[in-house]
């Protein structure tokens, strides 16, 4: 203990030295001008009417503390109160370009981080805090109260360090000495990282606290972040094909880009947290606590090179064990995102039914080729129309699969919906000015397919894909199946601040701002509520993901409806639900899937984990065993061989029971609406 005390004292001296040796960088005159400009643009042009006043000032005050310390690990309650004079003056100060208060709060944050690092390092050197522990640790603390004292924070950090140690131990039973080494490096890196913050980093944190009070999709992008945004939007990044965000100390996967290595692996999902990155077979680098930009730089690399990611799967919830995923970096080409089609034969009816499935991972368009006058340019609507032409004469119905489709071109979404209706409005767009635009099917009444139609959506179907699903539903043109969609019914524009004549030779940032909302032809917004399916399917553990889980989303509302002509008759939704419910009761595979979904959803909601290593291992093993059993029940029900472990299971091995059931429901729709079955030759039937 005496040795540990000496080390702790030395660490304290080192921390104090680092504080005095690293004066906080001050805001630049450019940032002062940008602050005034961003505040003015938001107050004048954002869809949400929000004046720059004392009420907004109070919200920004709270949001800034939350942005710096979202899990309540650093600030004390007295810190939040110490700057109380700023609560109702941020509005006046930002009009003057005064960033002093933002810098003062960050300075306190910097001090508190250094103190916590010092304490964590002392626990690591002591050793007992790593090897011994009891009780539980709460992982998600974003709604916790600020600690009242240092003693309360110390107690919290004893649990956090023990939890971090156990998470590392769960990774192939990592030796304790390696655990100590990794944690020591992690916390020392946190100290260095905070000390290396530039004015650009502090300014971005503060301006995003300001912009987030308007809605979650409005944000300030620093020059460096703007560059990363351009790379992601152009899909030219030679990497893994995933959009990432910083979530506390972790880097979290937000979205998998269709056609990219991450999506193609089948081993990664939105919500997974990246805790380590390795180049090929080199040593894994712990990235917990890293800045997002640094993690992105580490993941990015040359085409055809390998990168390994150590992740905590979202599906495992609090008891998730680290898993390693190996990916080959590649450029994401338009071709790899293209719509594709196949034909399934269902087990419905005496001879089964043939149902075409058109998978649409994104709404894309080769704008460059189109502008150059290339008559054969690629687009979603062109590809879907071509695929329909190839299969419509041999199927009883078609399923449009929009699962995981996060959106894309609004123009293409409108055209895809128009492939299934004669003519009419598809979506309304209302801008912050009150101006309303109605986007219509403009193909002259041409219909690519008139037969029974199903649409599958899930909680990751967003924006443009919600517009298509809503239009199909509102026109009674097809049955929407799956889970409630994401609920992103807003439109953003990118504003380059350089346009406004800021006097500087340095590069300026940009403002991504919400300026409009989408509305269905019925007048209802897709914002927040999304699109409710006509027939709910057991979709997986992401069922509650959506706009409603973001901070400060714009509300749902409605405007006046537009004139449109519904289908000739209402769809037999009640009968479709009854037939589906009967299969859920009688089909062993569907019962097994429903049990797995229920179990994984419960796991994801678990935000408390044991600090007893034996209990932690037992719970993790129980979770894996339960999932393995559920998967094997599904495989056995489909007449396939069970697997001995989840590691043996590939994406190709596992049957897509949701798609199978969607095809059945579409076949039911064909029967109930009296659609003539296709004439099939014996060869085609095979």
Secondary structure per residue as TSV (DSSP state, phi and psi in degrees):
chain	resnum	aa	ss	phi	psi
A	1	X	-	360.0	-37.5
A	2	X	H	-61.2	-42.6
A	3	X	H	-61.1	-42.9
A	4	X	H	-63.8	-37.5
A	5	X	H	-65.1	-40.0
A	6	X	H	-63.6	-44.6
A	7	X	H	-61.7	-43.0
A	8	X	H	-61.6	-40.2
A	9	X	H	-64.0	-42.3
A	10	X	H	-63.3	-41.7
A	11	X	H	-61.8	-37.1
A	12	X	H	-63.1	-41.8
A	13	X	H	-63.9	-41.9
A	14	X	H	-63.5	-41.6
A	15	X	H	-63.6	-42.8
A	16	X	H	-62.8	-39.5
A	17	X	H	-64.1	-41.0
A	18	X	H	-65.9	-33.5
A	19	X	H	-64.4	-45.4
A	20	X	H	-74.0	-25.2
A	21	X	H	-87.0	-7.5
A	22	X	S	-127.0	77.9
A	23	X	-	-62.1	145.4
A	24	X	-	-67.9	126.9
A	25	X	-	-64.9	139.8
A	26	X	-	-91.3	156.5
A	27	X	-	-65.4	149.5
A	28	X	-	-90.4	164.3
A	29	X	H	-65.1	-32.5
A	30	X	H	-62.3	-43.7
A	31	X	H	-65.6	-34.9
A	32	X	H	-62.8	-41.3
A	33	X	H	-68.3	-39.4
A	34	X	H	-63.9	-38.5
A	35	X	H	-60.2	-47.1
A	36	X	H	-61.1	-42.8
A	37	X	H	-67.7	-45.3
A	38	X	H	-61.0	-44.9
A	39	X	H	-60.3	-41.7
A	40	X	H	-68.4	-43.0
A	41	X	H	-61.9	-42.5
A	42	X	H	-64.6	-42.8
A	43	X	H	-68.6	-27.2
A	44	X	H	-94.5	-34.5
A	45	X	H	-120.6	-9.3
A	46	X	S	-68.5	149.3
A	47	X	S	-60.6	-36.8
A	48	X	S	-81.8	123.8
A	49	X	-	-76.9	106.8
A	50	X	-	-137.3	109.2
A	51	X	-	-74.0	153.3
A	52	X	S	-82.6	96.8
A	53	X	S	-142.8	-172.0
A	54	X	H	-65.0	-34.0
A	55	X	H	-63.8	-44.8
A	56	X	H	-64.1	-38.9
A	57	X	H	-57.7	-43.6
A	58	X	H	-64.9	-40.0
A	59	X	H	-64.9	-42.5
A	60	X	H	-64.2	-39.4
A	61	X	H	-56.7	-49.7
A	62	X	H	-66.5	-41.4
A	63	X	H	-64.8	-33.7
A	64	X	H	-68.2	-43.8
A	65	X	H	-62.4	-41.6
A	66	X	H	-64.3	-37.4
A	67	X	H	-68.1	-39.3
A	68	X	H	-73.8	-38.0
A	69	X	-	-135.1	68.0
A	70	X	T	-64.7	-26.5
A	71	X	T	-103.8	10.1
A	72	X	S	61.3	44.3
A	73	X	S	-98.5	-14.6
A	74	X	S	-121.5	-54.2
A	75	X	-	-69.9	147.6
A	76	X	B	-97.6	159.8
A	77	X	H	-57.7	-35.0
A	78	X	H	-70.0	-24.6
A	79	X	H	-66.4	-43.7
A	80	X	H	-63.1	-36.9
A	81	X	H	-78.4	-25.2
A	82	X	H	-61.6	-28.4
A	83	X	T	-105.1	24.3
A	84	X	G	-58.5	-25.8
A	85	X	G	-63.2	-20.6
A	86	X	G	-82.8	-13.8
A	87	X	T	-50.5	-46.5
A	88	X	T	-110.9	18.5
A	89	X	T	-122.8	-4.5
A	90	X	H	-56.7	-36.1
A	91	X	H	-64.1	-44.2
A	92	X	H	-68.6	-39.4
A	93	X	H	-68.8	-37.8
A	94	X	H	-70.6	-29.8
A	95	X	H	-61.7	-30.7
A	96	X	T	-92.2	0.5
A	97	X	T	70.7	23.1
A	98	X	-	-86.9	107.3
A	99	X	-	-101.1	7.9
A	100	X	H	-53.8	-47.4
A	101	X	H	-59.9	-40.3
A	102	X	H	-62.6	-41.2
A	103	X	H	-68.6	-36.8
A	104	X	H	-65.2	-41.8
A	105	X	H	-65.1	-41.4
A	106	X	H	-64.5	-36.4
A	107	X	H	-60.0	-42.2
A	108	X	H	-65.4	-40.5
A	109	X	H	-59.6	-45.1
A	110	X	H	-56.8	-45.6
A	111	X	H	-62.1	-44.9
A	112	X	H	-65.9	-37.7
A	113	X	H	-62.4	-44.0
A	114	X	H	-62.2	-38.2
A	115	X	H	-65.3	-41.2
A	116	X	H	-69.7	-37.5
A	117	X	H	-61.3	-44.6
A	118	X	H	-58.1	-44.5
A	119	X	H	-66.6	-42.9
A	120	X	H	-62.6	-41.6
A	121	X	H	-64.1	-35.9
A	122	X	H	-66.0	-36.7
A	123	X	H	-66.9	-39.0
A	124	X	H	-65.5	-41.7
A	125	X	H	-67.9	-35.9
A	126	X	H	-64.6	-38.3
A	127	X	-	89.3	-42.4
A	128	X	H	-62.6	-33.5
A	129	X	H	-64.8	-25.9
A	130	X	H	-80.0	-43.6
A	131	X	H	-84.1	-20.1
A	132	X	-	-123.8	142.1
A	133	X	-	-178.7	154.1
A	134	X	-	-148.8	173.7
A	135	X	S	81.0	-158.5
A	136	X	E	-129.4	157.7
A	137	X	E	-120.4	132.2
A	138	X	E	-89.6	118.4
A	139	X	S	-77.4	-48.0
A	140	X	-	-95.0	109.0
A	141	X	-	-118.5	22.0
A	142	X	T	-69.1	-13.0
A	143	X	T	-113.2	16.0
A	144	X	-	-75.8	159.8
A	145	X	-	-80.5	154.7
A	146	X	-	-67.4	141.7
A	147	X	B	-62.7	142.4
A	148	X	S	-85.1	-21.3
A	149	X	S	-149.4	165.3
A	150	X	H	-64.6	-35.5
A	151	X	H	-61.0	-38.8
A	152	X	H	-66.6	-40.6
A	153	X	H	-66.1	-38.4
A	154	X	H	-58.7	-44.2
A	155	X	H	-63.3	-39.8
A	156	X	H	-64.4	-42.6
A	157	X	H	-72.0	-27.8
A	158	X	H	-61.1	-40.4
A	159	X	H	-70.4	-41.2
A	160	X	H	-63.9	-45.2
A	161	X	H	-64.1	-40.7
A	162	X	H	-62.5	-42.6
A	163	X	H	-62.7	-45.4
A	164	X	H	-60.5	-38.5
A	165	X	H	-65.9	-42.9
A	166	X	H	-67.5	-36.0
A	167	X	H	-60.1	-41.2
A	168	X	H	-68.3	-37.4
A	169	X	H	-64.6	-31.6
A	170	X	T	-68.7	-15.2
A	171	X	T	-86.8	89.2
A	172	X	T	58.0	34.5
A	173	X	-	55.1	51.9
A	174	X	-	-54.8	132.5
A	175	X	-	-59.9	149.6
A	176	X	H	-60.0	-37.9
A	177	X	H	-64.2	-36.7
A	178	X	H	-69.5	-35.2
A	179	X	H	-61.5	-47.3
A	180	X	H	-60.2	-43.5
A	181	X	H	-62.3	-46.0
A	182	X	H	-63.8	-44.9
A	183	X	H	-66.5	-39.5
A	184	X	H	-60.0	-46.5
A	185	X	H	-64.8	-37.3
A	186	X	H	-61.6	-49.2
A	187	X	H	-74.7	-34.7
A	188	X	H	-63.5	-37.9
A	189	X	H	-66.4	-37.8
A	190	X	H	-59.4	-43.7
A	191	X	H	-62.1	-45.7
A	192	X	H	-65.6	-40.7
A	193	X	H	-61.5	-45.5
A	194	X	H	-63.6	-37.9
A	195	X	H	-68.1	-18.4
A	196	X	T	-97.3	6.5
A	197	X	-	-59.6	137.4
A	198	X	-	-104.0	164.8
A	199	X	H	-52.2	-35.2
A	200	X	H	-59.8	-39.5
A	201	X	H	-68.9	-45.0
A	202	X	H	-66.3	-42.7
A	203	X	H	-62.2	-43.4
A	204	X	H	-62.7	-41.5
A	205	X	H	-60.5	-43.8
A	206	X	H	-70.2	-44.9
A	207	X	H	-67.5	-28.6
A	208	X	H	-74.8	-30.2
A	209	X	H	-63.3	-37.3
A	210	X	H	-69.7	-51.8
A	211	X	H	-67.5	-29.7
A	212	X	T	-66.2	-16.1
A	213	X	T	-75.3	-8.6
A	214	X	T	-93.2	-45.8
A	215	X	-	-177.0	164.9
A	216	X	T	-71.5	-11.9
A	217	X	T	-101.0	1.8
A	218	X	-	-98.1	129.5
A	219	X	E	-157.6	156.4
A	220	X	E	-93.7	133.3
A	221	X	E	-113.3	117.9
A	222	X	-	-65.3	165.7
A	223	X	H	-52.9	-42.1
A	224	X	H	-69.2	-40.8
A	225	X	H	-68.8	-31.5
A	226	X	H	-60.9	-40.5
A	227	X	H	-62.5	-44.1
A	228	X	H	-65.1	-36.2
A	229	X	H	-62.8	-44.2
A	230	X	H	-61.6	-40.8
A	231	X	H	-62.0	-44.0
A	232	X	H	-66.6	-42.5
A	233	X	H	-69.0	-34.9
A	234	X	H	-81.9	-9.6
A	235	X	T	57.9	27.7
A	236	X	-	-93.1	-1.8
A	237	X	-	-62.9	123.6
A	238	X	E	-87.5	89.8
A	239	X	E	-156.4	-139.2
A	240	X	-	-98.5	-11.1
A	241	X	-	75.4	54.1
A	242	X	E	-144.7	140.4
A	243	X	E	-91.7	132.9
A	244	X	E	-120.5	157.7
A	245	X	E	-142.7	154.8
A	246	X	E	-83.5	125.3
A	247	X	E	-128.3	93.9
A	248	X	T	65.8	-129.1
A	249	X	T	-84.4	-4.8
A	250	X	E	-106.7	159.0
A	251	X	E	-103.4	120.4
A	252	X	E	-111.9	140.6
A	253	X	E	-77.9	123.0
A	254	X	E	-93.5	-42.9
A	255	X	E	-153.0	141.2
A	256	X	E	-98.6	124.6
A	257	X	-	-77.8	123.8
A	258	X	T	-53.7	137.1
A	259	X	T	86.7	-6.3
A	260	X	S	-88.3	166.2
A	261	X	H	-59.4	-39.0
A	262	X	H	-64.4	-45.9
A	263	X	H	-66.5	-39.1
A	264	X	H	-69.5	-22.6
A	265	X	H	-69.6	-31.5
A	266	X	S	74.9	2.4
A	267	X	S	-105.5	-2.9
A	268	X	-	-124.1	150.5
A	269	X	-	-143.3	155.1
A	270	X	T	-56.1	139.0
A	271	X	T	98.3	-18.6
A	272	X	-	-64.0	143.1
A	273	X	E	-109.0	127.4
A	274	X	E	-87.0	120.8
A	275	X	E	-114.9	-7.1
A	276	X	E	-155.7	148.2
A	277	X	E	-136.5	135.5
A	278	X	E	-135.1	143.6
A	279	X	E	-88.4	112.5
A	280	X	T	56.2	-125.4
A	281	X	T	-97.3	13.7
A	282	X	S	-72.3	173.3
A	283	X	-	-65.1	140.4
A	284	X	-	-69.3	132.8
A	285	X	E	-100.6	122.5
A	286	X	E	-70.9	125.5
A	287	X	-	-116.8	13.3
A	288	X	T	-65.9	129.3
A	289	X	T	90.1	-5.4
A	290	X	-	-73.6	153.7
A	291	X	-	-69.9	147.0
A	292	X	H	-56.9	-43.3
A	293	X	H	-61.1	-34.6
A	294	X	H	-72.5	-36.2
A	295	X	H	-66.0	-42.5
A	296	X	H	-60.2	-43.0
A	297	X	H	-61.8	-35.5
A	298	X	H	-72.9	-35.6
A	299	X	H	-75.2	-36.3
A	300	X	-	-66.4	144.3
A	301	X	-	-172.4	179.5
A	302	X	-	-64.9	151.6
A	303	X	T	-59.1	141.4
A	304	X	T	73.4	0.7
A	305	X	-	-86.1	158.9
A	306	X	E	-101.7	146.1
A	307	X	E	-136.2	138.9
A	308	X	E	-110.4	136.0
A	309	X	E	-116.5	132.4
A	310	X	E	-99.2	121.2
A	311	X	E	-126.8	153.8
A	312	X	E	-102.0	107.6
A	313	X	-	-62.4	135.8
A	314	X	G	-61.9	-33.7
A	315	X	G	-64.2	-21.7
A	316	X	G	-82.9	-10.1
A	317	X	G	59.6	-146.0
A	318	X	G	-65.7	-25.9
A	319	X	G	-95.4	17.3
A	320	X	-	-63.8	137.6
A	321	X	-	-100.7	144.0
A	322	X	E	-60.7	141.6
A	323	X	E	-129.1	148.6
A	324	X	E	-107.1	129.1
A	325	X	E	-119.0	127.5
A	326	X	E	-101.6	128.4
A	327	X	E	-129.6	149.6
A	328	X	E	-104.9	117.8
A	329	X	-	-62.2	146.8
A	330	X	E	-159.1	159.6
A	331	X	E	-80.2	136.0
A	332	X	-	-89.2	109.3
A	333	X	-	-94.6	155.3
A	334	X	H	-57.9	-37.8
A	335	X	H	-58.9	-34.6
A	336	X	H	-74.4	-14.5
A	337	X	H	-97.4	-3.7
A	338	X	-	-64.7	149.8
A	339	X	-	-61.9	149.1
A	340	X	E	-140.0	162.7
A	341	X	E	-137.3	151.3
A	342	X	E	-152.5	169.3
A	343	X	E	-122.8	129.2
A	344	X	E	-108.8	149.0
A	345	X	E	-107.4	121.7
A	346	X	-	-85.2	169.5
A	347	X	S	-100.5	21.6
A	348	X	-	-91.6	145.0
A	349	X	S	75.7	168.6
A	350	X	S	-63.1	-35.3
A	351	X	S	-113.2	6.4
A	352	X	-	76.3	170.8
A	353	X	-	-128.8	150.3
A	354	X	E	-101.3	123.7
A	355	X	E	-123.6	125.8
A	356	X	E	-81.6	140.2
A	357	X	E	-119.9	121.3
A	358	X	E	-111.2	112.7
A	359	X	E	-89.3	123.9
A	360	X	-	-121.3	94.0
A	361	X	-	-75.4	-21.2
A	362	X	-	-163.1	161.3
A	363	X	B	-101.6	102.9
A	364	X	-	-118.7	163.3
A	365	X	B	-158.3	134.5
A	366	X	-	-82.6	83.1
A	367	X	H	-61.6	-37.6
A	368	X	H	-62.0	-45.0
A	369	X	H	-68.6	-38.6
A	370	X	H	-64.0	-43.6
A	371	X	H	-68.1	-27.2
A	372	X	T	-79.9	-3.3
A	373	X	T	87.5	13.6
A	374	X	-	-71.4	115.8
A	375	X	T	-69.9	-18.0
A	376	X	T	-105.8	27.8
A	377	X	-	-63.5	149.6
A	378	X	-	-85.6	142.2
A	379	X	B	-158.0	160.6
A	380	X	H	-60.6	-47.9
A	381	X	H	-63.5	-40.3
A	382	X	H	-65.1	-43.2
A	383	X	H	-67.0	-42.6
A	384	X	H	-65.2	-41.2
A	385	X	H	-62.0	-41.8
A	386	X	H	-63.9	-43.7
A	387	X	H	-65.1	-39.1
A	388	X	H	-60.0	-44.0
A	389	X	H	-61.1	-30.5
A	390	X	H	-76.8	-26.3
A	391	X	H	-118.7	-14.7
A	392	X	G	-62.2	-29.2
A	393	X	G	-80.5	-6.1
A	394	X	G	-120.2	13.2
A	395	X	-	-128.2	154.9
A	396	X	S	-87.8	-16.8
A	397	X	E	-169.5	167.9
A	398	X	E	-129.0	139.6
A	399	X	E	-111.1	126.4
A	400	X	E	-96.6	113.5
A	401	X	E	-96.2	107.7
A	402	X	-	-109.6	17.8
A	403	X	T	-62.4	133.9
A	404	X	T	72.9	3.6
A	405	X	-	-81.2	107.4
A	406	X	-	-85.9	1.3
A	407	X	-	121.8	-142.2
A	408	X	B	131.8	-135.2
A	409	X	-	-70.5	121.2
A	410	X	H	-65.2	-38.6
A	411	X	H	-60.7	-41.7
A	412	X	H	-69.8	-37.5
A	413	X	H	-61.2	-42.0
A	414	X	H	-62.2	-42.0
A	415	X	H	-69.0	-37.4
A	416	X	H	-64.0	-45.6
A	417	X	H	-59.5	-36.8
A	418	X	H	-67.6	-16.3
A	419	X	T	-67.7	-16.7
A	420	X	S	-114.0	-2.6
A	421	X	S	-128.1	159.0
A	422	X	S	-69.7	-55.3
A	423	X	S	-167.3	165.7
A	424	X	E	134.3	172.6
A	425	X	E	-70.4	147.6
A	426	X	E	-110.5	-44.6
A	427	X	E	-153.5	151.1
A	428	X	E	-108.7	142.1
A	429	X	E	-122.6	118.3
A	430	X	E	-110.8	128.9
A	431	X	E	-94.4	170.6
A	432	X	T	-62.9	-22.9
A	433	X	T	-78.2	-8.6
A	434	X	S	94.0	-10.0
A	435	X	-	-66.7	134.9
A	436	X	E	-117.0	136.1
A	437	X	E	-123.4	135.4
A	438	X	E	-110.6	119.6
A	439	X	E	-93.2	127.6
A	440	X	E	-118.2	159.5
A	441	X	E	-72.6	115.1
A	442	X	-	-114.0	32.0
A	443	X	S	-94.4	18.9
A	444	X	T	72.3	23.4
A	445	X	T	87.4	1.7
A	446	X	-	-71.0	140.2
A	447	X	-	-124.4	128.2
A	448	X	S	-79.4	-28.4
A	449	X	-	-153.1	129.9
A	450	X	-	-109.8	-7.0
A	451	X	S	-80.0	-172.2
A	452	X	E	-57.4	133.5
A	453	X	E	-132.6	135.4
A	454	X	E	-123.7	150.0
A	455	X	E	-129.8	126.2
A	456	X	E	-102.2	132.0
A	457	X	E	-132.9	160.7
A	458	X	-	-141.5	-172.0
A	459	X	T	-71.4	-9.2
A	460	X	T	-100.1	0.4
A	461	X	-	-78.1	118.2
A	462	X	-	-138.9	160.5
A	463	X	T	56.3	-110.8
A	464	X	H	-61.6	-35.9
A	465	X	H	-68.8	-29.7
A	466	X	H	-69.3	-33.4
A	467	X	H	-64.2	-42.8
A	468	X	H	-64.7	-49.1
A	469	X	H	-60.7	-41.2
A	470	X	H	-65.0	-41.7
A	471	X	H	-65.0	-44.2
A	472	X	H	-60.2	-39.5
A	473	X	H	-70.6	-44.4
A	474	X	H	-67.6	-30.7
A	475	X	T	-86.7	2.5
A	476	X	T	55.6	33.2
A	477	X	-	-87.5	-22.6
A	478	X	S	-163.9	172.4
A	479	X	E	-98.6	129.0
A	480	X	E	-94.6	129.0
A	481	X	E	-127.4	154.4
A	482	X	E	122.8	-130.5
A	483	X	S	-125.2	161.5
A	484	X	-	-56.7	136.6
A	485	X	-	-74.1	174.4
A	486	X	-	-59.9	-42.7
A	487	X	-	93.2	30.8
A	488	X	-	-95.0	98.9
A	489	X	-	-111.7	33.5
A	490	X	E	-120.6	158.5
A	491	X	E	-120.6	131.6
A	492	X	E	-112.0	153.9
A	493	X	E	-128.3	152.7
A	494	X	E	-104.0	124.5
A	495	X	E	-111.1	118.4
A	496	X	E	-82.7	116.3
A	497	X	G	-67.6	-17.0
A	498	X	G	-62.8	-26.6
A	499	X	G	-61.2	-21.8
A	500	X	G	-96.9	18.4
A	501	X	-	69.9	32.9
A	502	X	-	-65.3	131.7
A	503	X	-	-83.0	90.5
A	504	X	-	-162.5	147.4
A	505	X	S	-90.1	-7.9
A	506	X	S	-83.5	151.6
A	507	X	-	-64.8	142.4
A	508	X	-	-97.3	166.9
A	509	X	-	-89.3	-171.9
A	510	X	E	-133.8	158.0
A	511	X	E	-116.6	118.8
A	512	X	E	-92.6	117.5
A	513	X	E	-131.8	137.5
A	514	X	E	-79.5	122.4
A	515	X	E	-123.6	-5.2
A	516	X	E	-157.8	167.7
A	517	X	E	-132.2	151.7
A	518	X	E	-89.4	144.2
A	519	X	E	-136.0	144.2
A	520	X	-	-71.8	169.1
A	521	X	T	-65.1	-20.5
A	522	X	T	-77.0	-9.9
A	523	X	S	97.4	-10.5
A	524	X	B	-81.5	141.7
A	525	X	B	-77.7	151.5
A	526	X	-	-88.9	-5.9
A	527	X	T	-65.0	135.0
A	528	X	T	73.0	-52.2
A	529	X	T	-82.5	-23.9
A	530	X	-	67.2	-154.6
A	531	X	-	-115.1	121.8
A	532	X	-	-81.5	128.2
A	533	X	-	-68.8	152.8
A	534	X	S	-71.4	-35.7
A	535	X	E	-128.4	118.3
A	536	X	E	-80.5	136.8
A	537	X	-	-121.3	152.1
A	538	X	-	-72.7	100.6
A	539	X	-	-95.4	-15.8
A	540	X	-	124.8	-175.6
A	541	X	T	-79.1	-3.0
A	542	X	T	-94.6	19.1
A	543	X	T	-61.0	-21.5
A	544	X	T	-104.6	6.0
A	545	X	-	-71.6	138.4
A	546	X	S	167.7	179.4
A	547	X	G	-57.3	-32.2
A	548	X	G	-64.8	-17.1
A	549	X	G	-94.3	-0.3
A	550	X	S	-85.8	167.6
A	551	X	S	-89.3	126.5
A	552	X	S	63.9	46.0
A	553	X	-	-71.9	155.8
A	554	X	-	-65.7	148.0
A	555	X	-	-77.2	163.5
A	556	X	-	-76.4	143.8
A	557	X	-	-156.3	-174.6
A	558	X	B	-145.8	154.0
A	559	X	-	-121.6	-174.8
A	560	X	-	-70.3	146.5
A	561	X	-	-73.5	161.7
A	562	X	-	-107.8	160.1
A	563	X	-	-71.9	127.8
A	564	X	-	-153.8	156.7
A	565	X	-	-106.5	117.2
A	566	X	-	-70.8	173.2
A	567	X	-	-63.1	168.6
A	568	X	S	-64.2	-21.6
A	569	X	S	-158.7	150.5
A	570	X	-	-65.1	144.3
A	571	X	-	-74.7	151.1
A	572	X	-	-80.3	62.4
A	573	X	H	-62.3	-43.0
A	574	X	H	-59.7	-43.2
A	575	X	H	-67.6	-36.7
A	576	X	H	-63.6	-41.1
A	577	X	H	-64.4	-39.9
A	578	X	H	-63.5	-44.7
A	579	X	H	-65.3	-40.3
A	580	X	H	-63.9	-45.1
A	581	X	H	-60.4	-38.5
A	582	X	H	-63.5	-39.8
A	583	X	H	-69.1	-36.8
A	584	X	H	-61.5	-31.7
A	585	X	H	-80.3	-33.7
A	586	X	H	-101.9	-21.8
A	587	X	-	-88.4	114.5
A	588	X	H	-58.6	-36.3
A	589	X	H	-66.4	-42.5
A	590	X	H	-69.8	-35.1
A	591	X	H	-64.8	-40.8
A	592	X	H	-65.4	-40.1
A	593	X	H	-63.8	-43.0
A	594	X	H	-62.2	-38.9
A	595	X	H	-66.1	-41.0
A	596	X	H	-63.8	-44.0
A	597	X	H	-60.6	-43.8
A	598	X	H	-61.4	-43.0
A	599	X	H	-66.9	-44.6
A	600	X	H	-69.0	-34.6
A	601	X	H	-64.5	-41.0
A	602	X	H	-63.6	-40.3
A	603	X	H	-61.7	-44.2
A	604	X	H	-63.4	-30.0
A	605	X	T	-80.5	-8.2
A	606	X	-	-76.1	114.3
A	607	X	-	-116.4	13.4
A	608	X	E	-124.6	133.9
A	609	X	E	-127.6	152.3
A	610	X	E	-74.0	145.9
A	611	X	S	-98.3	5.3
A	612	X	-	-91.6	120.7
A	613	X	H	-60.2	-41.4
A	614	X	H	-63.7	-43.8
A	615	X	H	-65.7	-41.5
A	616	X	H	-59.8	-46.9
A	617	X	H	-63.7	-42.1
A	618	X	H	-62.3	-43.6
A	619	X	H	-67.4	-39.4
A	620	X	H	-64.2	-41.0
A	621	X	H	-67.8	-39.2
A	622	X	H	-61.2	-41.3
A	623	X	H	-64.3	-44.1
A	624	X	H	-66.4	-39.0
A	625	X	H	-65.6	-40.1
A	626	X	H	-65.3	-40.3
A	627	X	H	-68.4	-40.6
A	628	X	H	-61.2	-42.9
A	629	X	H	-62.0	-43.4
A	630	X	H	-64.0	-41.5
A	631	X	H	-64.5	-44.3
A	632	X	H	-66.2	-33.8
A	633	X	H	-62.2	-39.6
A	634	X	H	-67.5	-42.9
A	635	X	H	-63.0	-44.7
A	636	X	H	-64.2	-39.2
A	637	X	H	-65.4	-24.5
A	638	X	T	-92.9	5.2
A	639	X	T	78.0	23.3
A	640	X	-	-108.8	160.9
A	641	X	-	-73.7	137.9
A	642	X	-	-70.0	162.4
A	643	X	-	-109.1	152.0
A	644	X	S	-80.2	-25.4
A	645	X	S	-152.1	160.3
A	646	X	G	-65.6	-24.8
A	647	X	G	-64.2	-24.4
A	648	X	G	-79.7	-14.5
A	649	X	-	-85.2	122.3
A	650	X	-	-104.3	167.6
A	651	X	T	-62.0	-33.0
A	652	X	T	-72.7	-29.8
A	653	X	T	-69.9	-36.6
A	654	X	S	-82.1	127.5
A	655	X	-	-70.1	142.1
A	656	X	-	-87.9	85.1
A	657	X	H	-69.2	-29.8
A	658	X	H	-64.8	-44.5
A	659	X	H	-65.6	-39.6
A	660	X	H	-60.0	-43.4
A	661	X	H	-70.0	-35.9
A	662	X	H	-62.9	-38.7
A	663	X	H	-65.1	-39.3
A	664	X	H	-61.7	-44.6
A	665	X	H	-63.6	-39.2
A	666	X	H	-66.2	-36.7
A	667	X	H	-65.2	-40.5
A	668	X	H	-59.0	-41.9
A	669	X	H	-60.3	-40.0
A	670	X	H	-62.8	-41.9
A	671	X	H	-68.2	-46.5
A	672	X	H	-70.1	-27.1
A	673	X	T	-94.3	0.5
A	674	X	T	75.8	19.3
A	675	X	-	-65.3	135.5
A	676	X	-	-69.0	133.1
A	677	X	-	-65.6	148.2
A	678	X	-	-69.1	150.0
A	679	X	-	-85.9	124.0
A	680	X	-	-122.6	139.4
A	681	X	-	-78.6	164.6
A	682	X	H	-60.0	-39.0
A	683	X	H	-65.4	-41.9
A	684	X	H	-65.7	-37.3
A	685	X	H	-64.4	-30.1
A	686	X	-	-70.2	360.0
